[in-house]
Amino acid sequence: MAKRRPRGKRKRFERNFEQEDKRDDHIKLNGVVSQVYAGGQFEVTADSGATVRAQLCGRMRKFRIRVILGDRVTVALSPYDLTHGMIVFRDK
């Protein structure tokens, strides 16, 4: 007869939504969504005045976090191309 696994307290998976992005090589900037394009593309105007074309990160798409015109967001930019970014956080 097969042995049964002991039933104890299971460790629960805890989500940490405060953690934005783990990558250190990305440049982060804050801004406001100034225009919404088709296909999940957004134009974000940074606090410094620069405009960046950005799309939602996969985690925001997975949890269906909606971003609309006028939302304050955090954008992660690649150091290789500063005109395209990824929206990693929407401020409340």
N, CA, C and O of each residue as an XYZ file, in Angstrom:
368
protein
N       0.835     -1.172      0.000
C       0.000      0.000      0.000
C       0.889      1.248      0.000
O       1.900      1.303      0.700
N       0.499      2.238     -0.789
C       1.309      3.452     -0.926
C       1.177      4.334      0.307
O       0.112      4.438      0.915
N       2.292      4.963      0.654
C       2.270      5.866      1.806
C       1.631      7.185      1.407
O       1.776      7.656      0.279
N       0.930      7.760      2.349
C       0.319      9.056      2.113
C       1.277     10.156      2.527
O       2.075     10.005      3.452
N       1.176     11.229      1.837
C       1.992     12.391      2.154
C       1.438     13.059      3.412
O       0.220     13.175      3.548
N       2.290     13.501      4.333
C       1.771     14.151      5.538
C       1.070     15.464      5.189
O       1.548     16.245      4.366
N      -0.065     15.682      5.833
C      -0.847     16.882      5.583
C      -0.531     17.917      6.646
O      -0.978     17.795      7.787
N       0.214     18.906      6.292
C       0.530     19.987      7.212
C       0.064     21.300      6.628
O      -0.715     21.332      5.676
N       0.541     22.364      7.200
C       0.197     23.668      6.656
C       0.924     23.864      5.336
O       2.133     23.648      5.242
N       0.197     24.264      4.345
C       0.796     24.526      3.046
C       1.283     25.964      2.999
O       0.668     26.874      3.555
N       2.396     26.139      2.323
C       2.882     27.496      2.134
C       2.049     28.144      1.044
O       1.865     27.582     -0.036
N       1.554     29.320      1.338
C       0.732     30.032      0.375
C       1.594     30.955     -0.453
O       2.547     31.560      0.041
N       1.249     31.051     -1.698
C       1.953     31.951     -2.603
C       1.466     33.367     -2.334
O       0.268     33.641     -2.409
N       2.384     34.257     -2.024
C       2.017     35.641     -1.758
C       2.530     36.515     -2.890
O       3.707     36.471     -3.246
N       1.647     37.291     -3.434
C       2.029     38.200     -4.504
C       2.516     39.506     -3.901
O       1.929     40.025     -2.951
N       3.570     40.017     -4.451
C       4.109     41.289     -4.005
C       3.921     42.297     -5.130
O       4.739     42.379     -6.047
N       2.827     43.071     -5.053
C       2.538     44.030     -6.106
C       3.345     45.311     -5.956
O       3.381     46.127     -6.877
N       3.998     45.504     -4.802
C       4.819     46.692     -4.607
C       6.105     46.602     -5.424
O       6.694     47.626     -5.772
N       6.539     45.386     -5.726
C       7.764     45.193     -6.490
C       7.451     45.462     -7.958
O       6.661     44.738     -8.564
N       8.056     46.486     -8.529
C       7.701     46.896     -9.882
C       8.439     46.102    -10.947
O       7.820     45.409    -11.754
N       9.756     46.203    -10.948
C      10.534     45.560    -11.997
C      11.871     45.148    -11.411
O      12.511     45.931    -10.710
N      12.296     43.929    -11.693
C      13.515     43.402    -11.090
C      14.773     43.787    -11.859
O      15.876     43.632    -11.334
N      14.644     44.268    -13.051
C      15.818     44.513    -13.886
C      16.498     45.812    -13.481
O      15.855     46.847    -13.305
N      17.808     45.729    -13.339
C      18.577     46.901    -12.946
C      19.031     47.725    -14.141
O      19.347     48.906    -13.993
N      19.067     47.116    -15.331
C      19.593     47.837    -16.481
C      18.573     48.773    -17.123
O      18.933     49.547    -18.010
N      17.319     48.725    -16.703
C      16.306     49.605    -17.263
C      16.358     50.980    -16.615
O      16.680     51.117    -15.435
N      16.037     51.987    -17.403
C      15.928     53.358    -16.909
C      14.451     53.618    -16.647
O      13.624     53.454    -17.544
N      14.117     54.018    -15.435
C      12.714     54.250    -15.093
C      12.414     55.737    -15.102
O      13.214     56.555    -14.645
N      11.238     56.072    -15.635
C      10.784     57.452    -15.587
C       9.289     57.473    -15.348
O       8.573     56.537    -15.705
N       8.829     58.548    -14.740
C       7.408     58.724    -14.451
C       6.824     59.692    -15.464
O       7.494     60.613    -15.931
N       5.554     59.464    -15.796
C       4.908     60.335    -16.761
C       3.408     60.129    -16.780
O       2.847     59.407    -15.955
N       2.772     60.781    -17.741
C       1.319     60.742    -17.899
C       1.010     60.225    -19.297
O       1.666     60.609    -20.265
N       0.007     59.349    -19.402
C      -0.414     58.828    -20.708
C      -1.089     59.966    -21.467
O      -2.118     60.485    -21.034
N      -0.503     60.349    -22.602
C      -1.031     61.479    -23.357
C      -1.836     61.047    -24.577
O      -2.651     61.818    -25.085
N      -1.617     59.826    -25.050
C      -2.364     59.341    -26.203
C      -2.414     57.823    -26.163
O      -1.470     57.169    -25.721
N      -3.541     57.265    -26.638
C      -3.726     55.816    -26.672
C      -3.832     55.391    -28.130
O      -4.636     55.934    -28.888
N      -3.014     54.415    -28.515
C      -3.015     53.890    -29.874
C      -3.583     52.475    -29.881
O      -3.791     51.870    -28.829
N      -3.828     51.961    -31.074
C      -4.338     50.602    -31.214
C      -3.247     49.596    -30.875
O      -2.058     49.900    -30.966
N      -3.658     48.409    -30.489
C      -2.715     47.330    -30.228
C      -1.994     47.439    -28.898
O      -0.915     46.869    -28.733
N      -2.568     48.157    -27.951
C      -1.949     48.255    -26.630
C      -0.761     49.187    -26.561
O       0.065     49.074    -25.656
N      -0.664     50.109    -27.507
C       0.425     51.087    -27.516
C      -0.060     52.389    -26.881
O      -1.220     52.772    -27.028
N       0.845     53.056    -26.178
C       0.530     54.313    -25.518
C       1.644     55.311    -25.782
O       2.796     54.932    -25.988
N       1.292     56.581    -25.774
C       2.302     57.634    -25.802
C       2.319     58.262    -24.419
O       1.295     58.738    -23.929
N       3.484     58.258    -23.797
C       3.636     58.755    -22.436
C       4.498     60.006    -22.484
O       5.585     60.007    -23.063
N       3.995     61.074    -21.865
C       4.775     62.298    -21.734
C       5.431     62.281    -20.366
O       4.748     62.282    -19.342
N       6.752     62.265    -20.353
C       7.496     62.191    -19.097
C       7.440     63.532    -18.376
O       7.109     64.559    -18.969
N       7.770     63.505    -17.087
C       7.797     64.731    -16.297
C       8.836     65.710    -16.829
O       8.698     66.920    -16.651
N       9.869     65.196    -17.475
C      10.914     66.057    -18.040
C      10.492     66.685    -19.367
O      11.161     67.593    -19.860
N       9.387     66.211    -19.952
C       8.891     66.775    -21.201
C       9.065     65.874    -22.406
O       8.461     66.133    -23.447
N       9.864     64.833    -22.306
C      10.093     63.914    -23.425
C       8.873     63.018    -23.623
O       8.164     62.703    -22.667
N       8.634     62.609    -24.870
C       7.543     61.679    -25.154
C       8.130     60.333    -25.543
O       9.135     60.253    -26.249
N       7.481     59.277    -25.069
C       7.958     57.912    -25.268
C       6.789     57.059    -25.719
O       5.692     57.170    -25.172
N       7.011     56.208    -26.712
C       6.007     55.223    -27.114
C       6.193     54.002    -26.226
O       7.301     53.472    -26.137
N       5.125     53.542    -25.564
C       5.257     52.444    -24.599
C       4.110     51.462    -24.766
O       3.051     51.793    -25.298
N       4.354     50.240    -24.292
C       3.314     49.217    -24.268
C       3.253     48.626    -22.868
O       4.163     48.826    -22.065
N       2.181     47.901    -22.577
C       2.022     47.298    -21.256
C       2.957     46.112    -21.093
O       3.206     45.376    -22.048
N       3.475     45.925    -19.886
C       4.298     44.748    -19.618
C       3.380     43.528    -19.494
O       2.168     43.670    -19.335
N       3.954     42.358    -19.567
C       3.182     41.118    -19.566
C       2.397     40.890    -18.295
O       1.292     40.350    -18.339
N       2.947     41.294    -17.161
C       2.252     41.090    -15.893
C       0.999     41.963    -15.816
O      -0.018     41.540    -15.266
N       1.069     43.183    -16.366
C      -0.107     44.051    -16.363
C      -1.176     43.516    -17.313
O      -2.368     43.652    -17.039
N      -0.761     42.911    -18.424
C      -1.730     42.284    -19.319
C      -2.345     41.056    -18.674
O      -3.542     40.807    -18.822
N      -1.534     40.287    -17.959
C      -2.010     39.055    -17.326
C      -3.081     39.347    -16.285
O      -4.097     38.654    -16.224
N      -2.858     40.370    -15.467
C      -3.817     40.706    -14.418
C      -4.842     41.736    -14.874
O      -5.610     42.248    -14.060
N      -4.859     42.043    -16.169
C      -5.829     42.935    -16.806
C      -5.923     44.290    -16.114
O      -7.011     44.767    -15.789
N      -4.769     44.893    -15.899
C      -4.726     46.234    -15.324
C      -4.941     47.222    -16.460
O      -4.171     47.252    -17.420
N      -5.977     48.018    -16.349
C      -6.350     48.947    -17.410
C      -5.602     50.264    -17.254
O      -5.449     50.783    -16.148
N      -5.148     50.784    -18.363
C      -4.493     52.089    -18.402
C      -5.272     52.944    -19.386
O      -5.493     52.546    -20.530
N      -5.690     54.128    -18.932
C      -6.471     55.016    -19.787
C      -5.765     56.360    -19.906
O      -4.761     56.612    -19.240
N      -6.295     57.196    -20.745
C      -5.734     58.514    -20.999
C      -5.699     59.331    -19.708
O      -6.708     59.437    -19.012
N      -4.553     59.902    -19.393
C      -4.413     60.735    -18.203
C      -3.873     60.014    -16.985
O      -3.644     60.655    -15.959
N      -3.660     58.708    -17.053
C      -3.114     57.953    -15.915
C      -1.634     58.266    -15.726
O      -0.901     58.459    -16.696
N      -1.203     58.313    -14.463
C       0.227     58.445    -14.153
C       0.822     57.047    -14.139
O       0.301     56.156    -13.468
N       1.903     56.850    -14.869
C       2.518     55.535    -15.012
C       4.027     55.637    -14.820
O       4.614     56.716    -14.902
N       4.638     54.478    -14.564
C       6.088     54.350    -14.537
C       6.497     53.546    -15.760
O       5.963     52.465    -16.009
N       7.440     54.072    -16.516
C       7.885     53.443    -17.756
C       9.331     53.001    -17.592
O      10.167     53.763    -17.107
N       9.625     51.768    -17.995
C      10.994     51.252    -17.991
C      11.528     51.341    -19.415
O      10.948     50.780    -20.345
N      12.634     52.051    -19.573
C      13.250     52.232    -20.884
C      14.503     51.392    -20.993
O      15.230     51.212    -20.016
N      14.749     50.883    -22.174
C      16.000     50.187    -22.436
C      17.087     51.232    -22.671
O      16.830     52.249    -23.316
N      18.289     51.003    -22.163
C      19.354     51.981    -22.407
C      19.791     52.034    -23.875
O      20.500     52.959    -24.271
N      19.379     51.059    -24.681
C      19.773     51.010    -26.082
C      18.836     51.806    -26.985
O      19.262     52.316    -28.021
N      17.557     51.916    -26.600
C      16.587     52.663    -27.397
C      15.698     53.447    -26.444
O      14.823     52.873    -25.796
N      15.913     54.742    -26.356
C      15.195     55.570    -25.389
C      13.861     56.083    -25.910
O      13.209     56.879    -25.234
N      13.437     55.651    -27.093
C      12.153     56.097    -27.628
C      11.043     55.087    -27.382
O       9.867     55.426    -27.514
N      11.389     53.854    -27.026
C      10.401     52.817    -26.760
C      10.542     52.354    -25.320
O      11.649     52.230    -24.798
N       9.394     52.097    -24.682
C       9.439     51.665    -23.295
C       8.357     50.660    -22.981
O       7.599     50.230    -23.851
N       8.308     50.299    -21.718
C       7.359     49.314    -21.232
C       6.726     49.871    -19.957
O       7.441     50.225    -19.020
N       5.409     49.954    -19.910
C       4.717     50.458    -18.725
C       4.732     49.350    -17.687
O       4.168     48.279    -17.909
N       5.381     49.607    -16.545
C       5.529     48.581    -15.522
C       4.686     48.854    -14.287
O       4.527     47.967    -13.448
N       4.133     50.073    -14.151
C       3.350     50.379    -12.952
C       2.388     51.514    -13.257
O       2.750     52.485    -13.921
N       1.145     51.386    -12.761
C       0.159     52.465    -12.876
C      -0.101     53.010    -11.490
O      -0.506     52.264    -10.598
N       0.127     54.301    -11.291
C      -0.103     54.917     -9.985
C      -1.594     55.000     -9.708
O      -2.413     55.105    -10.621
N      -1.921     54.951     -8.426
C      -3.331     55.009     -8.034
C      -3.806     56.434     -7.901
O      -4.970     56.669     -7.578
